[in-house]
């Protein structure tokens, strides 16, 4: 029987070469798993909880007021995460009117939903540790080289951590808003690329802390950490993102991938958001010269939505903890006994642990890998790998087969 395996050294050597240079269009897609994988100033995790932790914190806080409704909703729902519960609450708020469900009428459920959103906003309103963070390391990588094209960061997170990391080193960025007193969203500037390449583009696909509706109903940026205009996790997410400014930001993601020879690297993102996965699917199918590298935290078997995209799209590759799926070929990681060069040992330890697990699905090693991409240990890479990386768009789809 023939078994396909993936050589992590080969892929990571090619990726290091690409990200060390500033010649390629590179985007980052950052999801909730990123901030969940960062440490708090006291060294404990997570900096911001993922969905399970978010659910526990929000419901625990609101239990003294809404315990009866929480118990009632849990009894009728198959899933008890905050997305499912908020979905049900918002549905009830719109349809039951003065009738009561779980001893609460429509306006009461609307208030309950707003209370959940407020608590979510409080939880994600955190600061980066002053001693260093993964986002600070990524900004070091962004600002560490002259670039032909700007780095574009697409994130579904509401927090202001990327803003804080960029501002801490005076790195200019553009998030679609302009103005002083009440910065307004400018979709024309979002759709074009007129700013210098040294300006990072920061696109908040689900909104951000500090966004609110103006007296005209338009979204403005306040500079505060208040919460009033976010796409919260619930089933109406798709409908909400068809409105301004979210539609323009999602169009930017699609346009980025439709540009020839682009690379989008994802971290902490599950690809379970159907409205984002649909745009990736459409753009990658239309433009085979673009690629997505999906760095996933879990084992491949548990990364269903990412694997579905990889099954349909040869230019969508999944790099999970135990296996990879590259160019549609699935196989376990297998590093060769011999290093690519004598200096490669420390580099291999940045993406492969002692048990052979691929570690870049976690934000902290991921950021260190990017920040260290220009380190002297990266060179000289084997000439063949360097030539391959320079001549062909990622993914460098190579697998080894063993009998």
C-alpha positions as a printed NumPy array, in Angstrom:
array([[  0.   ,   0.   ,   0.   ],
       [  1.235,   3.465,  -0.853],
       [  0.893,   6.175,   1.791],
       [  1.349,   9.872,   1.048],
       [  3.248,  11.928,   3.594],
       [  4.104,  15.612,   3.797],
       [  7.579,  16.92 ,   4.505],
       [  7.174,  19.984,   6.793],
       [ 10.736,  21.17 ,   6.109],
       [  9.999,  21.569,   2.431],
       [  6.843,  23.612,   2.941],
       [  8.232,  25.775,   5.717],
       [ 11.48 ,  26.503,   3.855],
       [  9.461,  27.772,   0.916],
       [  7.139,  29.779,   3.156],
       [ 10.048,  31.354,   5.079],
       [ 11.57 ,  32.506,   1.832],
       [  8.314,  34.067,   0.696],
       [  7.511,  35.912,   3.926],
       [ 11.096,  37.074,   4.457],
       [ 10.899,  39.014,   1.223],
       [  8.539,  41.848,   0.51 ],
       [  7.723,  40.982,  -3.063],
       [  4.518,  39.002,  -2.785],
       [  0.987,  40.069,  -1.935],
       [  0.38 ,  38.545,   1.487],
       [ -2.764,  38.684,   3.582],
       [ -3.554,  37.324,   7.026],
       [ -6.976,  35.974,   7.968],
       [ -7.218,  36.051,  11.753],
       [-10.045,  34.438,  13.724],
       [-11.094,  34.068,  17.339],
       [ -8.588,  31.287,  17.966],
       [ -5.776,  33.839,  17.684],
       [ -6.632,  35.957,  20.701],
       [ -7.711,  32.812,  22.567],
       [ -4.221,  31.427,  22.046],
       [ -2.416,  34.419,  23.548],
       [ -1.376,  34.726,  27.169],
       [ -2.577,  37.387,  29.576],
       [ -0.034,  39.623,  31.342],
       [  0.078,  37.143,  34.255],
       [  0.987,  34.327,  31.866],
       [ -2.335,  32.511,  32.039],
       [ -4.566,  31.738,  29.046],
       [ -6.611,  32.859,  27.232],
       [ -6.266,  36.584,  26.649],
       [ -9.785,  36.46 ,  25.181],
       [-11.771,  33.231,  25.521],
       [-12.98 ,  31.213,  22.552],
       [-16.673,  30.421,  22.105],
       [-16.946,  27.928,  24.978],
       [-15.276,  30.255,  27.45 ],
       [-17.201,  33.233,  26.115],
       [-20.456,  31.347,  26.633],
       [-19.605,  30.448,  30.22 ],
       [-18.565,  33.974,  31.141],
       [-21.55 ,  35.699,  29.567],
       [-24.186,  33.322,  30.939],
       [-22.635,  33.281,  34.399],
       [-22.72 ,  37.077,  34.524],
       [-26.339,  37.266,  33.365],
       [-27.632,  34.297,  35.36 ],
       [-28.8  ,  36.366,  38.367],
       [-31.206,  38.239,  36.071],
       [-31.984,  35.69 ,  33.365],
       [-31.497,  32.248,  34.981],
       [-35.057,  31.136,  34.183],
       [-34.713,  32.113,  30.529],
       [-31.251,  30.554,  30.234],
       [-32.526,  27.254,  31.639],
       [-35.555,  27.351,  29.362],
       [-33.512,  28.047,  26.256],
       [-31.008,  25.322,  27.074],
       [-33.846,  22.837,  27.499],
       [-35.19 ,  23.513,  24.014],
       [-31.874,  23.897,  22.149],
       [-29.582,  21.104,  21.023],
       [-26.494,  23.329,  21.269],
       [-25.793,  25.636,  24.191],
       [-23.073,  27.909,  22.807],
       [-23.594,  31.662,  22.888],
       [-24.135,  31.791,  19.106],
       [-27.073,  29.39 ,  19.23 ],
       [-28.576,  30.991,  22.324],
       [-28.273,  34.525,  20.918],
       [-29.808,  33.345,  17.674],
       [-32.844,  32.007,  19.51 ],
       [-33.157,  35.126,  21.649],
       [-33.125,  37.46 ,  18.66 ],
       [-35.651,  35.294,  16.83 ],
       [-38.009,  35.343,  19.791],
       [-37.612,  39.089,  20.21 ],
       [-38.903,  39.628,  16.681],
       [-41.831,  37.214,  16.551],
       [-43.572,  36.758,  19.897],
       [-44.604,  40.357,  20.531],
       [-46.492,  40.606,  23.812],
       [-46.788,  36.83 ,  24.187],
       [-44.436,  35.268,  26.683],
       [-41.922,  32.457,  26.285],
       [-39.98 ,  31.368,  29.346],
       [-41.788,  34.218,  31.149],
       [-40.351,  36.916,  28.853],
       [-42.054,  38.83 ,  25.997],
       [-40.535,  40.113,  22.745],
       [-39.151,  43.403,  24.107],
       [-37.831,  41.482,  27.093],
       [-35.878,  39.137,  24.836],
       [-34.563,  42.149,  22.895],
       [-33.215,  43.55 ,  26.148],
       [-31.778,  40.131,  27.019],
       [-30.005,  40.021,  23.648],
       [-28.563,  43.496,  24.158],
       [-27.289,  42.469,  27.582],
       [-25.472,  39.506,  26.005],
       [-23.871,  41.768,  23.394],
       [-22.765,  44.206,  26.075],
       [-21.111,  41.43 ,  28.064],
       [-19.329,  40.141,  24.946],
       [-18.027,  43.659,  24.358],
       [-16.685,  43.858,  27.907],
       [-14.888,  40.535,  27.579],
       [-13.103,  41.393,  24.327],
       [-12.09 ,  44.859,  25.548],
       [ -8.596,  43.891,  26.739],
       [ -5.055,  45.19 ,  26.228],
       [ -1.951,  43.41 ,  24.986],
       [  0.687,  42.419,  27.562],
       [  3.419,  45.051,  27.66 ],
       [  6.042,  42.316,  27.848],
       [  5.305,  41.153,  24.309],
       [  2.631,  39.325,  22.382],
       [  1.974,  37.392,  19.216],
       [  0.424,  40.437,  17.572],
       [  3.489,  42.509,  18.394],
       [  5.657,  39.823,  16.762],
       [  3.481,  39.881,  13.634],
       [  3.789,  43.662,  13.463],
       [  7.564,  43.282,  13.717],
       [  7.394,  41.039,  10.679],
       [  5.146,  43.493,   8.813],
       [  7.369,  46.49 ,   9.453],
       [ 10.654,  44.63 ,   9.161],
       [ 11.116,  44.824,   5.429],
       [ 10.456,  47.054,   2.435],
       [  7.383,  45.79 ,   0.627],
       [  6.139,  45.978,  -2.942],
       [  2.596,  45.456,  -1.669],
       [  0.969,  46.181,   1.687],
       [  0.114,  43.423,   4.119],
       [ -3.647,  43.083,   4.443],
       [ -5.113,  41.772,   7.693],
       [ -8.648,  40.403,   7.556],
       [-10.04 ,  39.621,  10.983],
       [-13.394,  38.598,  12.395],
       [-12.343,  39.699,  15.881],
       [-13.886,  42.783,  17.503],
       [-10.993,  43.56 ,  19.807],
       [ -8.528,  46.417,  19.281],
       [ -5.385,  44.331,  19.727],
       [ -4.022,  44.751,  16.211],
       [ -4.639,  48.492,  16.426],
       [ -2.736,  48.581,  19.711],
       [  0.173,  46.538,  18.315],
       [  0.487,  48.716,  15.208],
       [  0.201,  51.996,  17.097],
       [  2.742,  50.935,  19.721],
       [  5.486,  51.   ,  17.058],
       [  3.999,  53.897,  15.053],
       [  3.193,  51.641,  12.12 ],
       [  0.646,  53.346,   9.826],
       [ -2.501,  51.443,   8.944],
       [ -5.826,  52.054,   7.216],
       [ -9.07 ,  50.456,   8.371],
       [-11.498,  52.019,   5.918],
       [-12.358,  55.051,   8.07 ],
       [-11.242,  58.618,   7.582],
       [-11.989,  61.865,   9.366],
       [-11.331,  63.428,  12.742],
       [-14.441,  64.211,  14.74 ],
       [-16.602,  61.316,  13.577],
       [-14.455,  59.174,  11.244],
       [-16.64 ,  57.768,   8.483],
       [-16.276,  54.645,   6.403],
       [-15.075,  55.244,   2.841],
       [-15.831,  52.215,   0.632],
       [-14.07 ,  53.797,  -2.358],
       [-10.728,  53.855,  -0.545],
       [-11.307,  50.285,   0.64 ],
       [-11.802,  49.068,  -2.908],
       [ -8.655,  50.802,  -4.202],
       [ -4.967,  50.551,  -3.309],
       [ -3.784,  54.15 ,  -3.435],
       [ -1.963,  54.268,  -0.109],
       [  1.774,  53.482,   0.136],
       [  2.739,  49.853,   0.565],
       [  4.101,  50.566,   4.064],
       [  0.529,  51.191,   5.237],
       [ -1.013,  48.   ,   6.581],
       [ -4.647,  47.402,   5.653],
       [ -6.714,  46.276,   8.637],
       [-10.144,  44.982,   7.724],
       [-12.57 ,  44.161,  10.584],
       [-15.009,  41.85 ,   8.796],
       [-17.464,  41.621,  11.709],
       [-17.005,  45.136,  13.029],
       [-15.009,  46.447,  15.927],
       [-15.225,  47.876,  19.384],
       [-15.829,  51.562,  18.962],
       [-18.045,  51.325,  15.909],
       [-21.506,  52.798,  16.28 ],
       [-24.3  ,  54.194,  14.154],
       [-24.358,  57.971,  13.655],
       [-27.488,  60.121,  13.794],
       [-27.83 ,  59.385,  10.053],
       [-27.668,  55.66 ,  10.615],
       [-24.184,  55.389,   9.118],
       [-21.397,  53.469,  10.847],
       [-18.708,  55.689,  12.351],
       [-15.617,  54.954,  14.417],
       [-15.582,  56.546,  17.869],
       [-12.154,  55.616,  19.172],
       [-13.827,  54.315,  22.307],
       [-14.304,  50.744,  23.441],
       [-18.091,  50.901,  23.507],
       [-20.163,  48.302,  21.709],
       [-23.089,  49.12 ,  19.495],
       [-22.409,  47.981,  15.943],
       [-20.887,  44.525,  15.812],
       [-21.83 ,  41.405,  13.9  ],
       [-22.35 ,  39.19 ,  16.878],
       [-22.231,  35.434,  16.673],
       [-25.685,  34.318,  15.691],
       [-27.559,  32.968,  12.707],
       [-28.352,  36.401,  11.275],
       [-24.634,  36.949,  10.643],
       [-25.049,  36.442,   6.89 ],
       [-27.859,  39.004,   6.613],
       [-25.973,  41.549,   8.694],
       [-22.821,  41.299,   6.616],
       [-24.696,  42.245,   3.447],
       [-24.973,  45.805,   4.791],
       [-22.448,  48.649,   4.843],
       [-19.624,  48.618,   5.731],
       [-19.431,  44.84 ,   6.031],
       [-20.307,  44.155,   2.4  ],
       [-17.453,  46.421,   1.233],
       [-14.971,  44.642,   3.524],
       [-16.03 ,  41.203,   2.309],
       [-15.767,  42.444,  -1.272],
       [-12.211,  43.514,  -0.425],
       [-11.412,  39.977,   0.702],
       [-12.759,  38.608,  -2.548],
       [-10.887,  41.225,  -4.616],
       [ -7.648,  40.439,  -2.771],
       [ -7.868,  36.781,  -3.724],
       [ -8.812,  37.608,  -7.296],
       [ -5.55 ,  39.535,  -7.67 ],
       [ -2.896,  37.397,  -9.41 ],
       [ -0.265,  35.686,  -7.284],
       [ -1.597,  36.399,  -3.808],
       [ -1.205,  34.391,  -0.627],
       [ -3.686,  34.452,   2.247],
       [ -2.504,  32.788,   5.456],
       [ -5.128,  32.033,   8.084],
       [ -4.625,  31.526,  11.799],
       [ -7.202,  30.87 ,  14.494],
       [-10.025,  30.684,  11.969],
       [-12.326,  27.666,  11.684],
       [-13.861,  28.499,   8.265],
       [-17.278,  27.722,   9.769],
       [-18.54 ,  31.206,   8.809],
       [-20.482,  30.415,   5.642],
       [-20.464,  33.974,   4.292],
       [-16.657,  34.125,   4.415],
       [-16.098,  30.569,   3.176],
       [-18.369,  31.289,   0.195],
       [-16.256,  34.246,  -0.896],
       [-13.033,  32.294,  -0.5  ],
       [-14.499,  29.431,  -2.494],
       [-15.641,  31.716,  -5.296],
       [-12.404,  33.711,  -5.543],
       [-10.027,  30.753,  -5.365],
       [-12.003,  28.873,  -8.01 ],
       [-11.825,  31.895, -10.314],
       [ -8.124,  32.594,  -9.719],
       [ -5.893,  29.499,  -9.505],
       [ -2.796,  31.683,  -9.034],
       [ -3.957,  32.684,  -5.551],
       [ -3.526,  30.427,  -2.555],
       [ -4.779,  30.019,   0.979],
       [ -2.655,  28.396,   3.657],
       [ -4.93 ,  27.436,   6.559],
       [ -2.933,  26.866,   9.75 ],
       [ -5.259,  24.945,  12.059],
       [ -4.857,  24.201,  15.75 ],
       [ -6.669,  20.87 ,  15.917],
       [ -5.968,  17.532,  14.249],
       [ -7.1  ,  17.368,  10.626],
       [-10.05 ,  15.1  ,  11.401],
       [-11.599,  17.871,  13.521],
       [-11.145,  20.638,  10.924],
       [-14.205,  19.821,   8.828],
       [-15.01 ,  23.225,   7.237],
       [-11.373,  23.817,   6.232],
       [-11.099,  20.292,   4.803],
       [-14.274,  20.828,   2.78 ],
       [-12.661,  23.814,   1.068],
       [ -9.424,  21.898,   0.544],
       [-11.351,  19.05 ,  -1.058],
       [-12.85 ,  21.343,  -3.684],
       [ -9.962,  23.758,  -4.195],
       [ -6.419,  22.612,  -5.037],
       [ -5.094,  26.077,  -4.105],
       [ -6.496,  25.79 ,  -0.565],
       [ -4.127,  23.902,   1.769],
       [ -4.744,  22.845,   5.363],
       [ -1.853,  22.499,   7.81 ],
       [ -3.202,  20.774,  10.913],
       [ -1.453,  19.446,  13.988],
       [ -1.117,  15.852,  12.808],
       [ -1.629,  15.988,   9.054],
       [ -1.797,  18.298,   6.078],
       [ -3.931,  18.454,   3.   ],
       [ -1.973,  20.082,   0.193],
       [ -3.048,  20.155,  -3.445],
       [ -5.89 ,  17.861,  -2.454],
       [ -3.497,  15.231,  -1.085],
       [ -3.972,  14.251,   2.533],
       [ -1.165,  12.776,   4.559],
       [  0.588,  12.838,   7.935],
       [  3.602,  14.999,   8.663],
       [  6.918,  13.204,   8.309],
       [ 10.143,  15.12 ,   8.684],
       [ 13.23 ,  13.471,   7.171],
       [ 15.969,  12.327,   9.518],
       [ 18.466,  14.584,   7.729],
       [ 18.112,  18.347,   8.122],
       [ 17.986,  20.545,   5.   ],
       [ 21.192,  22.182,   6.252],
       [ 23.254,  22.204,   9.426],
       [ 21.534,  25.304,  10.807],
       [ 18.036,  23.972,  10.319],
       [ 17.582,  22.322,  13.715],
       [ 16.525,  25.486,  15.602],
       [ 14.304,  26.477,  12.7  ],
       [ 12.565,  23.107,  12.614],
       [ 11.831,  23.461,  16.324],
       [  9.769,  26.583,  15.563],
       [  7.151,  24.611,  13.624],
       [  7.541,  21.011,  14.777],
       [  7.565,  19.792,  18.37 ],
       [  9.593,  16.857,  19.669],
       [  6.696,  14.479,  18.975],
       [  6.478,  15.508,  15.344],
       [  3.337,  17.63 ,  15.734],
       [  2.995,  20.69 ,  13.537],
       [  2.625,  23.693,  15.864],
       [  1.93 ,  26.719,  13.67 ],
       [ -1.831,  26.356,  14.145],
       [ -1.343,  28.203,  17.449],
       [ -0.889,  31.972,  17.213],
       [  2.196,  32.308,  19.399],
       [  4.504,  29.908,  17.483],
       [  2.91 ,  31.161,  14.255],
       [  3.872,  34.75 ,  15.055],
       [  7.377,  33.76 ,  16.167],
       [  7.87 ,  31.899,  12.89 ],
       [  6.906,  34.981,  10.894],
       [  8.943,  37.38 ,  13.039],
       [ 12.032,  35.162,  12.747],
       [ 11.695,  34.611,   9.01 ],
       [ 14.515,  37.056,   8.298],
       [ 16.883,  35.505,  10.822],
       [ 20.267,  34.41 ,   9.533],
       [ 19.446,  30.787,  10.268],
       [ 17.007,  30.897,   7.397],
       [ 19.818,  31.238,   4.918],
       [ 21.223,  29.662,   2.992],
       [ 18.244,  27.479,   2.295],
       [ 18.833,  24.672,  -0.151],
       [ 19.056,  26.222,  -3.572],
       [ 16.407,  23.923,  -4.96 ],
       [ 13.87 ,  24.976,  -2.351],
       [ 14.647,  28.641,  -2.807],
       [ 14.289,  28.341,  -6.562],
       [ 11.004,  26.521,  -6.185],
       [  9.607,  29.139,  -3.835],
       [ 10.595,  31.999,  -6.114],
       [  9.364,  30.412,  -9.307],
       [  6.021,  28.981,  -8.299],
       [  3.068,  30.316,  -6.349],
       [  2.278,  28.565,  -3.101],
       [  1.366,  25.966,  -2.146],
       [  4.505,  24.116,  -3.174],
       [  2.55 ,  20.902,  -3.42 ],
       [  4.932,  18.078,  -2.844],
       [  4.333,  14.889,  -1.067],
       [  6.457,  11.899,  -0.628],
       [  5.057,   8.451,  -1.033],
       [  6.33 ,   5.459,   0.803],
       [  5.472,   1.893,   0.187]])
